[in-house]
Structures are given as C-alpha cells and as structure tokens.
Amino acid sequence: MTSNRQPEGVDRVIHEPARLNIMTNLFVVESANATYLLQQTGLTWGNLGSHLAKLEEAGYVDVIKGYKEKQPQTTISLTALGRSALIGYRENLLAALAPVVE
C-alpha cells in the first residue's frame, strides 16, 4: 500500500522533482541562463518555462529576459526567499526521514 501524503512541512512547490532539480542547480551558482538549465535538468523548453513560472510565482526565482549580442537571453537566479525555502525544504525532509531505520 502506498501513500500520496506529503511529509509534514515539506514545501509542495519545491517537492515536485523537476522544480527540485531546477532549485538545486541554481543553489550552487549565482545565476544561470536557460540553456544551462536545459542541459543540467534534461527538461524541454516548455517544461522548463512552466516550472520556472511556478517558481517565479512563489517568489523563489527571478527570471530576467534580455538580449546579449542581439540574441535573446533569459537569466535565472534564486531569490533570498528561494534559497531560504530550499534550505528549509532540506531540513524538513531530513526531519521527516529521521524515523526511518534500515
């Protein structure tokens, strides 16, 4: 029997695997362009855009669209709230897993 119940205190926005992948990739860099995130996550353009929109709506990422040498460029970075949320997510997940004994 499986349960779809989320561990208590675990942020559902971050908990989705693709968004967690994006957040952890952004955590280790100051900022990244969309192409870098595509390569790191294996997502399609459409999936990446959809997940970034959800993260931006939550206030976890900043998405800056501009141009570099007349080419469109999108730069993404974690906000202070996003960085804090990811750290909190990790702590809550570890706490939820603490009772698990092998």
N, C-alpha and C positions, 0 to 999 in steps of 0.2 A: 504494500500500500504506500503510495507516495502522497506527499502533501505539497500544495501550492502556496502554503502560508509563508510569508516573508519573515525572516528573523526580526525580532523587535528592534526598532531604532535604525534599521538599515534603510538608507535613502533609496527609494524606488527609481528615482531619475538616474542615479549613478549605477544601480544594480543591474540594469539591462546590459548584457555583455558587450555590445558594440560601443555604447556610451562609456562603459568602464574602460574599454580599450583606448578610446579617444582621450579620456581623462588621464590615464596613466602615462600615455605618450606625451601629453602636454605637461605633465608634472615635472618631467626631467629636462625640459627646455624652456627658455624664456618665451619663445613664440615659435610657431611653425606655419608654413604655408600649406594650403590644401593638398597639393601634390604630395608633400611629405607624409601627411596623414593618410592619404590614399595608399601609399606604398607600405606604410607601417601597419595599417589596420586590415588591408585587403578588402575594404568596402568599395562599393561602386560610388560614382559621383552622387547619384540620387540618394542612396542610403546615408552617405556622409552628410549631405546637406540636410536631410531630415533629422538626423541625430544632433547635428550642430544647432539646428533651430530649437530643439527641445532643451539643450544645454544652455543656449543663449537666453531662452525664455526663463529658465530657472536662475539666471544670473551667474552661472558657473563659468561661462566663457565669453570673451569678447571676440567678435568677428569683424574684421576691418577689411573692406573691399576697396581696392585701389588699382593703380597701374604701375608697372615697372618696365621702363623702356617700351612704352606703348602696348604692353601686354597686360591683360587683366591679372591681378594677383589678389588672393584672399589670404590674409594673415590671421591666425587664430592663437589666442593665448588664454590661459586660465586667469580668472579674476581672483582677488584675495578670497572672496566667498567660495569660489570653486576649489581653491587649494585647501581651504579650511574644511569644506564639505568632504573632500576626498580623504583627508586625514581622519575626520570623524567617521566616515564610512568604514575605513580600515579598522579603526578601534572597535566600532560596534560589531563588525563582522567577526573579529577575533574574539570578542566577548561572547558572541552567540555560539562560537565553535568551542569555547573553553571546556564545556562539559563533555565533549566528545573524547572518548578514550578508546584507543585501539587495543 
